């Protein structure tokens, strides 16, 4: 049986190898809890190392042990993302907005939050879902409209589809805080007589609400917009073709490159590997457009081995 010091040395070597592998894969930030740091600061003689911890230290980066930080899984993938959330890629770092621009954005938000131009929506909503994310974002996601979860919490994409969008963003090596997320409609479409479910916004509702989104985009000035689903494309570009025909082909919104792709809700309904790969190919194209680093592992997500 190994001595306590020998077990410590083995675990230390395994940890160093693990971190070197992450570094080679392009990882630049690994979150570590204060408790772990405190434990590592203790002398080897004061630490307990059991056989199962030694084995866990030798496992793949995707199966972190108790003393190792967990790596964010990519959306619906058994693999792990090569870039951990926490550090924005240098290609996406931008100057901060000026105080004037921030004031203009705050004023826009106040106007949107007080809007009652659609009386039927204003009377049925719990809150206005304005948008969330960085005002300096170079990447902006636009969806259709808030659902029940979003109406309850006041933030876009927080339900099941939103959780999937978050995983997609993290698989790109980003955090939600690095991008901006909004919707064509800022109020949940009312569903009279229904206790659950959603409906598509009407053309009149979209025409009434879209100026708020136009102003958001003008103030944020993203380098790329991702339109999630046919309704988002219709609201931004006026296109009525099916999203199947539109996705994956670059469009332009007032001079800004726009990538149409499937709404995350579609992937919840259709979890075929081929459909996930289509969305991921769209995200790879977005990453390339933004000049983001892409690892071989990321390029191979959802390809049949």
C-alpha positions in Angstrom: 0.0 0.0 0.0 1.3 3.4 -0.8 2.3 5.8 2.0 0.2 8.9 2.5 3.0 11.0 1.0 3.3 8.6 -2.0 -0.5 8.9 -2.6 -0.2 12.6 -2.4 2.6 12.7 -5.0 0.6 10.4 -7.4 -2.4 12.6 -7.1 -0.3 15.7 -7.6 1.2 14.2 -10.8 -2.2 13.2 -12.1 -3.5 16.7 -11.4 -0.6 18.3 -13.2 -1.1 16.0 -16.2 -4.8 16.8 -16.2 -4.2 20.5 -16.2 -1.5 20.2 -18.9 -4.0 18.3 -21.1 -6.6 21.1 -20.6 -4.0 23.7 -21.5 -3.1 21.9 -24.7 -6.8 21.8 -25.5 -7.0 25.6 -25.3 -8.5 25.9 -21.8 -7.4 29.1 -20.1 -9.6 29.2 -17.0 -10.4 26.5 -14.5 -12.7 27.5 -11.5 -11.5 26.2 -8.2 -13.5 26.5 -5.0 -12.1 28.2 -1.9 -12.4 24.9 0.0 -10.3 23.1 -2.6 -7.6 25.8 -2.4 -7.6 25.6 1.4 -7.3 21.8 1.3 -4.4 22.0 -1.1 -2.6 24.4 1.2 -2.4 21.8 3.9 0.7 19.6 4.2 0.4 16.1 2.7 0.6 14.5 6.1 -2.6 16.3 7.1 -4.7 15.2 4.1 -6.6 12.1 3.6 -6.2 10.3 0.3 -8.2 7.1 -0.2 -7.8 4.6 -3.1 -10.9 5.8 -4.9 -9.6 9.4 -5.0 -6.4 8.1 -6.6 -8.4 6.4 -9.3 -10.6 9.5 -9.9 -7.5 11.6 -10.4 -6.6 9.4 -13.4 -10.0 9.6 -15.1 -10.7 11.7 -18.2 -11.2 15.5 -18.0 -14.9 14.9 -18.3 -15.3 13.0 -15.1 -13.9 15.2 -12.4 -13.4 13.8 -8.9 -14.3 15.4 -5.6 -11.1 17.5 -5.6 -11.3 18.5 -9.2 -13.4 21.2 -10.8 -16.3 20.0 -12.9 -16.1 20.8 -16.6 -19.3 22.2 -18.3 -20.8 19.6 -20.6 -21.8 20.6 -24.1 -25.4 20.5 -25.1 -26.8 17.0 -25.2 -23.3 15.7 -25.6 -21.5 13.1 -23.6 -18.2 14.9 -24.2 -17.0 18.0 -22.4 -16.5 21.4 -23.9 -12.9 22.3 -24.5 -13.2 25.9 -23.4 -14.5 26.5 -19.9 -16.9 29.4 -19.2 -15.3 32.1 -17.2 -12.9 33.9 -19.5 -14.2 35.7 -22.6 -12.1 34.8 -25.7 -9.8 37.8 -26.7 -11.6 37.9 -30.0 -14.8 39.0 -28.2 -13.4 41.5 -25.8 -14.7 45.0 -26.7 -14.4 48.5 -25.2 -17.0 49.4 -22.7 -20.0 51.4 -23.8 -19.9 55.1 -23.0 -22.0 56.6 -20.2 -24.2 58.2 -22.9 -24.9 54.9 -24.6 -25.6 53.2 -21.2 -28.0 56.0 -20.3 -29.8 55.6 -23.7 -30.1 51.9 -23.1 -31.5 52.4 -19.6 -34.0 54.9 -21.0 -35.0 52.4 -23.7 -35.5 49.7 -21.1 -37.8 52.0 -19.0 -39.9 52.7 -22.1 -40.2 49.0 -22.9 -41.1 48.1 -19.3 -43.9 50.6 -19.3 -45.3 49.8 -22.7 -49.0 49.1 -23.0 -49.4 49.4 -26.8 -50.8 45.9 -27.0 -53.6 46.1 -24.3 -54.4 42.4 -24.4 -50.7 41.5 -23.8 -50.2 44.2 -21.1 -53.2 42.9 -19.2 -52.2 39.2 -19.3 -48.4 39.5 -18.7 -46.7 39.3 -15.4 -43.7 41.3 -16.5 -42.0 42.7 -19.6 -39.1 40.5 -20.6 -36.7 43.2 -21.9 -33.5 41.2 -22.5 -30.3 40.1 -20.7 -26.6 40.1 -21.3 -23.6 42.3 -22.0 -24.2 45.7 -23.6 -20.7 45.2 -25.2 -21.7 41.9 -26.7 -20.4 41.1 -30.1 -22.8 38.1 -30.4 -26.6 38.5 -30.0 -29.2 35.8 -29.9 -32.8 36.7 -30.9 -35.8 34.5 -30.2 -39.5 34.6 -30.7 -41.3 35.6 -27.5 -41.3 34.9 -23.7 -42.9 31.7 -22.5 -44.4 31.0 -19.1 -41.1 30.7 -17.3 -39.7 33.8 -18.9 -42.9 35.8 -18.0 -42.5 34.6 -14.4 -38.8 35.4 -14.0 -38.6 38.5 -16.3 -35.6 37.1 -18.2 -35.5 35.5 -21.7 -34.7 31.9 -22.3 -34.8 30.5 -18.8 -37.1 27.6 -19.4 -36.1 24.2 -20.9 -35.3 25.8 -24.3 -33.3 28.5 -22.5 -31.3 26.0 -20.5 -30.4 24.3 -23.8 -29.4 27.7 -25.3 -27.2 28.2 -22.3 -25.5 24.9 -23.0 -25.0 25.8 -26.6 -23.4 29.1 -25.6 -21.1 27.3 -23.1 -20.1 24.7 -25.7 -18.9 27.7 -27.8 -16.6 28.6 -24.9 -18.8 31.5 -23.7 -21.1 32.4 -20.8 -24.6 34.0 -21.1 -23.0 37.1 -19.6 -20.7 37.4 -22.7 -23.6 37.7 -25.2 -26.9 39.5 -25.3 -30.2 37.6 -25.5 -33.5 39.2 -26.6 -36.8 38.4 -28.3 -39.0 39.8 -31.1 -41.8 40.2 -28.6 -41.2 41.4 -25.0 -44.5 40.2 -23.6 -45.7 36.6 -23.5 -48.4 36.1 -26.2 -51.6 35.7 -24.3 -53.4 32.3 -24.4 -57.0 33.0 -23.4 -58.7 29.9 -21.9 -55.5 28.0 -21.7 -53.6 27.3 -18.5 -50.4 26.4 -20.4 -48.8 26.5 -23.8 -47.5 29.2 -26.1 -48.6 30.7 -29.4 -46.7 32.5 -32.2 -46.9 36.3 -32.1 -49.2 37.8 -34.7 -47.8 40.1 -37.4 -49.4 43.1 -35.7 -47.8 42.3 -32.3 -44.4 41.9 -33.9 -44.7 45.1 -35.9 -45.7 47.0 -32.6 -42.9 45.5 -30.5 -40.0 45.2 -33.0 -38.8 48.9 -32.7 -37.6 48.1 -29.2 -35.4 45.3 -30.5 -34.2 47.5 -33.4 -33.0 50.0 -30.8 -31.4 47.4 -28.7 -29.4 46.1 -31.6 -28.5 49.7 -32.7 -27.1 50.4 -29.2 -25.3 47.1 -28.6 -24.0 47.0 -32.2 -23.2 43.2 -32.2 -20.9 41.8 -34.9 -23.1 38.8 -35.4 -26.8 38.1 -34.7 -28.2 34.6 -34.4 -31.9 34.3 -35.2 -33.4 31.4 -33.3 -36.3 30.0 -35.4 -38.5 31.2 -38.2 -40.4 33.8 -36.2 -37.2 35.6 -35.2 -36.1 35.6 -38.9 -39.4 36.9 -40.0 -39.4 39.6 -37.4 -35.9 40.8 -38.3 -35.8 40.2 -42.1 -39.4 39.8 -43.1 -38.7 36.4 -44.5 -41.5 33.9 -44.6 -39.6 30.8 -45.9 -39.4 27.9 -43.6 -36.4 27.8 -41.2 -35.3 24.5 -42.8 -34.5 26.4 -46.0 -33.0 29.4 -44.3 -30.8 28.0 -41.6 -27.1 27.8 -42.1 -27.0 30.5 -44.8 -25.7 34.0 -43.8 -28.2 36.8 -44.2 -27.8 40.5 -43.4 -29.7 42.7 -40.9 -29.0 46.3 -41.6 -25.4 45.6 -42.3 -24.9 43.0 -39.6 -24.3 39.4 -40.5 -27.2 37.2 -39.3 -27.2 33.5 -39.0 -30.7 31.8 -39.0 -30.8 28.5 -37.1 -33.3 26.2 -35.4 -34.9 27.4 -32.1 -33.6 25.3 -29.1 -37.2 24.2 -28.6 -37.0 22.3 -31.9 -34.0 20.3 -30.5 -36.0 19.4 -27.5 -38.6 17.9 -29.7 -36.2 16.3 -32.2 -33.0 15.1 -30.5 -31.6 13.3 -33.6 -27.8 13.7 -33.8 -28.1 15.0 -37.3 -30.3 17.9 -36.2 -27.9 18.8 -33.3 -25.1 18.8 -35.8 -26.9 21.2 -38.1 -27.3 23.7 -35.2 -23.7 23.2 -34.2 -22.4 23.8 -37.7 -24.3 27.1 -37.6 -22.5 27.9 -34.3 -19.2 27.0 -35.8 -19.8 29.4 -38.7 -20.7 32.1 -36.1 -17.5 31.4 -34.2 -15.4 31.6 -37.4 -17.1 34.9 -38.3 -16.2 36.3 -34.9 -12.6 35.1 -35.1 -13.1 32.7 -32.1 -10.7 29.8 -31.6 -12.2 26.4 -32.4 -10.6 23.2 -31.2 -10.7 20.0 -33.2 -12.9 18.5 -30.5 -15.4 21.3 -30.9 -15.4 20.8 -34.7 -16.3 17.2 -34.3 -19.3 17.6 -32.0 -22.2 15.4 -33.1 -20.3 13.7 -35.9 -20.7 10.0 -36.1 -17.4 8.4 -35.1 
